[in-house]
Amino acid sequence: VPHIPHEELVLPADVQGRRAPGQIGPDSMTMAYQRKVEAGRRKFALTLEYLRMGALKGIIVGGSGKTLYNLYTTFGITQKSVDFALGTDSTDIDAKINEVLRHIEDNLLGERGHESNPWLMEILAAIIGDPSGQGQVILAKPGIFNVL
C-alpha cells in the first residue's frame, strides 16, 4: 500500500497583516489552519482518484510515472481486450458488452460481481444499441460524463 504523506505548516506569515476572507477583522490561526486542511483534503482526494483509476485499468502508476503495481502480473491474469468496432454498422454492441461482463465474472473467482459496481453498469448502459431497434449506436447519451 503506497504511503502518501502530506505535511503542512501554518506560519505566522500566513495570518499576519491578512484580513479574513469576507471579514473586516484579521485572519486567525484557526481559519488559516482550516484552509490548509481543506487544501490537503482536496489534494488527497485527487491522488486517491488517480490511484483508483489506475487500479481500474490494472496498472497503478505513482506521481513520478513509476509503476507501483501491475495488477495483471500480481494476480496472474491476462488483460482482455475487446474491440467494440464502433465504426461498423453491423457490430452487436450488446454482445460485446456481454463479452466484457462474462470475462469479469469468470475472473472474479467467486468474489463479488459487477452488480455491486453501479458505475460500471451505468457506463455500459450508456453504450448500448438504439432502443428503437434501428441498430444505431448511442456513443454518449446525455449525462454520460456525470457517470464517469
C-alpha positions as YAML, in Angstrom:
chain: A
units: angstrom
residues:
- id: 1
  name: VAL
  ca: [0.00, 0.00, 0.00]
- id: 2
  name: PRO
  ca: [1.56, 3.31, -1.00]
- id: 3
  name: HIS
  ca: [2.20, 5.79, 1.78]
- id: 4
  name: ILE
  ca: [1.33, 9.33, 0.72]
- id: 5
  name: PRO
  ca: [2.32, 11.82, 3.43]
- id: 6
  name: HIS
  ca: [1.05, 15.37, 3.23]
- id: 7
  name: GLU
  ca: [2.58, 17.88, 5.61]
- id: 8
  name: GLU
  ca: [1.51, 21.48, 6.00]
- id: 9
  name: LEU
  ca: [2.57, 24.25, 8.33]
- id: 10
  name: VAL
  ca: [0.67, 27.32, 9.38]
- id: 11
  name: LEU
  ca: [3.24, 30.04, 9.75]
- id: 12
  name: PRO
  ca: [2.78, 33.49, 11.26]
- id: 13
  name: ALA
  ca: [3.26, 34.92, 7.76]
- id: 14
  name: ASP
  ca: [0.06, 33.09, 6.76]
- id: 15
  name: VAL
  ca: [-2.03, 35.28, 9.07]
- id: 16
  name: GLN
  ca: [-0.07, 38.44, 9.90]
- id: 17
  name: GLY
  ca: [-1.38, 41.50, 8.15]
- id: 18
  name: ARG
  ca: [-4.11, 39.50, 6.38]
- id: 19
  name: ARG
  ca: [-7.78, 40.01, 6.65]
- id: 20
  name: ALA
  ca: [-10.05, 37.01, 6.98]
- id: 21
  name: PRO
  ca: [-11.95, 36.30, 3.73]
- id: 22
  name: GLY
  ca: [-15.29, 38.09, 3.87]
- id: 23
  name: GLN
  ca: [-14.50, 39.62, 7.26]
- id: 24
  name: ILE
  ca: [-13.41, 43.03, 8.48]
- id: 25
  name: GLY
  ca: [-11.18, 41.70, 11.23]
- id: 26
  name: PRO
  ca: [-7.80, 39.98, 10.97]
- id: 27
  name: ASP
  ca: [-7.33, 36.37, 9.90]
- id: 28
  name: SER
  ca: [-6.97, 33.82, 12.71]
- id: 29
  name: MET
  ca: [-4.65, 30.85, 13.03]
- id: 30
  name: THR
  ca: [-7.70, 28.59, 13.19]
- id: 31
  name: MET
  ca: [-9.05, 29.83, 9.87]
- id: 32
  name: ALA
  ca: [-5.61, 29.55, 8.23]
- id: 33
  name: TYR
  ca: [-5.32, 26.01, 9.59]
- id: 34
  name: GLN
  ca: [-8.77, 25.10, 8.26]
- id: 35
  name: ARG
  ca: [-7.83, 26.40, 4.79]
- id: 36
  name: LYS
  ca: [-4.63, 24.31, 4.80]
- id: 37
  name: VAL
  ca: [-6.52, 21.20, 5.95]
- id: 38
  name: GLU
  ca: [-9.17, 21.66, 3.25]
- id: 39
  name: ALA
  ca: [-6.50, 22.16, 0.58]
- id: 40
  name: GLY
  ca: [-4.80, 18.95, 1.79]
- id: 41
  name: ARG
  ca: [-8.09, 17.05, 1.61]
- id: 42
  name: ARG
  ca: [-8.64, 18.17, -1.97]
- id: 43
  name: LYS
  ca: [-5.10, 17.15, -2.97]
- id: 44
  name: PHE
  ca: [-5.51, 13.76, -1.31]
- id: 45
  name: ALA
  ca: [-8.91, 13.22, -2.95]
- id: 46
  name: LEU
  ca: [-7.34, 13.82, -6.37]
- id: 47
  name: THR
  ca: [-4.46, 11.47, -5.57]
- id: 48
  name: LEU
  ca: [-6.87, 8.78, -4.37]
- id: 49
  name: GLU
  ca: [-8.99, 9.13, -7.52]
- id: 50
  name: TYR
  ca: [-5.84, 8.88, -9.68]
- id: 51
  name: LEU
  ca: [-4.81, 5.67, -7.89]
- id: 52
  name: ARG
  ca: [-8.32, 4.22, -8.17]
- id: 53
  name: MET
  ca: [-8.41, 4.87, -11.91]
- id: 54
  name: GLY
  ca: [-5.05, 3.14, -12.20]
- id: 55
  name: ALA
  ca: [-6.47, 0.18, -10.29]
- id: 56
  name: LEU
  ca: [-9.42, 0.02, -12.67]
- id: 57
  name: LYS
  ca: [-7.01, -0.01, -15.61]
- id: 58
  name: GLY
  ca: [-4.87, -2.68, -13.93]
- id: 59
  name: ILE
  ca: [-1.66, -0.66, -13.67]
- id: 60
  name: ILE
  ca: [-1.19, 1.71, -10.75]
- id: 61
  name: VAL
  ca: [1.30, 4.46, -11.54]
- id: 62
  name: GLY
  ca: [2.78, 6.87, -9.00]
- id: 63
  name: GLY
  ca: [3.11, 10.62, -9.41]
- id: 64
  name: SER
  ca: [6.66, 10.24, -10.75]
- id: 65
  name: GLY
  ca: [5.43, 7.96, -13.56]
- id: 66
  name: LYS
  ca: [6.91, 4.82, -11.96]
- id: 67
  name: THR
  ca: [4.67, 1.74, -12.00]
- id: 68
  name: LEU
  ca: [3.78, 0.94, -8.40]
- id: 69
  name: TYR
  ca: [1.71, -2.19, -9.10]
- id: 70
  name: ASN
  ca: [0.88, -4.15, -12.21]
- id: 71
  name: LEU
  ca: [-2.25, -5.95, -11.06]
- id: 72
  name: TYR
  ca: [-2.17, -8.30, -14.05]
- id: 73
  name: THR
  ca: [1.18, -9.78, -13.03]
- id: 74
  name: THR
  ca: [0.44, -9.53, -9.29]
- id: 75
  name: PHE
  ca: [-2.71, -11.63, -9.62]
- id: 76
  name: GLY
  ca: [-1.55, -13.73, -12.58]
- id: 77
  name: ILE
  ca: [-4.30, -12.74, -15.01]
- id: 78
  name: THR
  ca: [-4.21, -11.84, -18.68]
- id: 79
  name: GLN
  ca: [-5.52, -8.48, -19.80]
- id: 80
  name: LYS
  ca: [-8.58, -8.84, -22.03]
- id: 81
  name: SER
  ca: [-9.10, -6.50, -24.95]
- id: 82
  name: VAL
  ca: [-12.48, -6.26, -26.66]
- id: 83
  name: ASP
  ca: [-12.73, -4.38, -29.95]
- id: 84
  name: PHE
  ca: [-16.16, -2.76, -29.97]
- id: 85
  name: ALA
  ca: [-15.73, -1.88, -33.69]
- id: 86
  name: LEU
  ca: [-17.92, 1.19, -33.29]
- id: 87
  name: GLY
  ca: [-17.22, 2.28, -36.86]
- id: 88
  name: THR
  ca: [-19.01, -0.80, -38.22]
- id: 89
  name: ASP
  ca: [-22.80, -0.72, -38.56]
- id: 90
  name: SER
  ca: [-23.19, -4.47, -38.09]
- id: 91
  name: THR
  ca: [-21.43, -4.58, -34.70]
- id: 92
  name: ASP
  ca: [-23.57, -6.15, -31.99]
- id: 93
  name: ILE
  ca: [-22.79, -3.81, -29.09]
- id: 94
  name: ASP
  ca: [-24.87, -5.84, -26.63]
- id: 95
  name: ALA
  ca: [-22.83, -8.95, -27.44]
- id: 96
  name: LYS
  ca: [-19.58, -7.02, -26.91]
- id: 97
  name: ILE
  ca: [-20.82, -5.72, -23.54]
- id: 98
  name: ASN
  ca: [-21.84, -9.24, -22.53]
- id: 99
  name: GLU
  ca: [-18.38, -10.48, -23.56]
- id: 100
  name: VAL
  ca: [-16.81, -7.93, -21.19]
- id: 101
  name: LEU
  ca: [-19.20, -8.81, -18.37]
- id: 102
  name: ARG
  ca: [-18.61, -12.57, -18.83]
- id: 103
  name: HIS
  ca: [-14.85, -12.02, -18.70]
- id: 104
  name: ILE
  ca: [-15.21, -10.00, -15.47]
- id: 105
  name: GLU
  ca: [-17.42, -12.66, -13.86]
- id: 106
  name: ASP
  ca: [-15.13, -15.51, -14.94]
- id: 107
  name: ASN
  ca: [-12.09, -13.82, -13.42]
- id: 108
  name: LEU
  ca: [-13.63, -12.73, -10.13]
- id: 109
  name: LEU
  ca: [-13.21, -16.30, -8.90]
- id: 110
  name: GLY
  ca: [-16.16, -16.15, -6.53]
- id: 111
  name: GLU
  ca: [-15.64, -12.58, -5.34]
- id: 112
  name: ARG
  ca: [-18.45, -10.04, -5.51]
- id: 113
  name: GLY
  ca: [-19.70, -9.40, -9.02]
- id: 114
  name: HIS
  ca: [-20.18, -6.37, -11.21]
- id: 115
  name: GLU
  ca: [-23.69, -5.90, -9.81]
- id: 116
  name: SER
  ca: [-22.04, -4.20, -6.84]
- id: 117
  name: ASN
  ca: [-20.28, -1.72, -9.15]
- id: 118
  name: PRO
  ca: [-23.05, 0.63, -10.27]
- id: 119
  name: TRP
  ca: [-20.60, 2.91, -12.10]
- id: 120
  name: LEU
  ca: [-19.66, 0.05, -14.42]
- id: 121
  name: MET
  ca: [-23.27, -0.80, -15.13]
- id: 122
  name: GLU
  ca: [-24.09, 2.88, -15.82]
- id: 123
  name: ILE
  ca: [-21.19, 3.22, -18.25]
- id: 124
  name: LEU
  ca: [-22.10, 0.01, -20.06]
- id: 125
  name: ALA
  ca: [-25.76, 1.03, -20.14]
- id: 126
  name: ALA
  ca: [-24.73, 4.32, -21.75]
- id: 127
  name: ILE
  ca: [-23.04, 2.41, -24.59]
- id: 128
  name: ILE
  ca: [-25.96, 0.42, -25.90]
- id: 129
  name: GLY
  ca: [-27.77, -0.22, -29.13]
- id: 130
  name: ASP
  ca: [-30.55, 2.20, -30.03]
- id: 131
  name: PRO
  ca: [-33.70, 1.17, -28.12]
- id: 132
  name: SER
  ca: [-35.79, 1.86, -31.24]
- id: 133
  name: GLY
  ca: [-34.25, -1.25, -32.77]
- id: 134
  name: GLN
  ca: [-32.81, 0.62, -35.76]
- id: 135
  name: GLY
  ca: [-29.30, -0.65, -34.98]
- id: 136
  name: GLN
  ca: [-27.77, 2.77, -34.42]
- id: 137
  name: VAL
  ca: [-25.16, 3.09, -31.71]
- id: 138
  name: ILE
  ca: [-25.55, 5.68, -28.99]
- id: 139
  name: LEU
  ca: [-21.99, 6.66, -28.10]
- id: 140
  name: ALA
  ca: [-22.83, 9.21, -25.44]
- id: 141
  name: LYS
  ca: [-26.25, 9.76, -24.02]
- id: 142
  name: PRO
  ca: [-26.96, 12.95, -22.07]
- id: 143
  name: GLY
  ca: [-25.28, 12.82, -18.69]
- id: 144
  name: ILE
  ca: [-22.62, 10.22, -19.63]
- id: 145
  name: PHE
  ca: [-19.86, 12.44, -18.28]
- id: 146
  name: ASN
  ca: [-21.70, 12.67, -14.95]
- id: 147
  name: VAL
  ca: [-21.28, 8.89, -14.71]
- id: 148
  name: LEU
  ca: [-17.56, 8.97, -15.39]
...
